[in-house]
């Protein structure tokens, strides 16, 4: 099976802009979780989607949002970008919600100037 | 508030040696403890995982030791190799309610010297 794919891999934006990141889970997986990874804060959970519904949400401002489509592909959106949003955004998929094994994609490196 | 504390931040081990990384947690609702390995430019990859009803799990050169009463768990890498040089993250999942997300430790950067 193909792994989790994320596009784009690298992105440069300026403050105030918005960005949309995409994640395609492993075939057959219905749960997609998003994480933010920074050197200072480490890996932090953003939100989880299962069957097009947001099941869990981390402690991030409302500027961070996401959605999931009927084919389980997911997008996350960050509006009004701030310098502190520069991070590696990781997507992980699993077969069911709250399940054991999460498989991570390579991430999207977002740089905000 | 950090719920999973990982140590050390960095570790240098000679080839063939044993690498030991420790994690501690407070939330007794955690019911699943995976370890992830991450190479530069890559996403984390699941290495090995354990549930609290088991005290030890071994897969090849990798062993998790789990102490439920102390709320601690550790990763042992036997016969460490230069190819093991990576950042290792412990994590825990809150099995209570609908919260299934993973909570990660801050990571340990392992360097294995040839």
Interface residues (C-beta under 8 A of the other chain):
Chain A: X4 X33 X42 X43 X44 X45 X48 X55 X56 X58 X90 X92 X97 X98 X99 X100 X101 X102 X103 X104 X105 X106 X107
Chain B: X32 X34 X36 X41 X42 X43 X44 X45 X46 X49 X89 X91 X93 X95 X98 X99 X100 X101 X102 X103 X104 X105 X106 X107
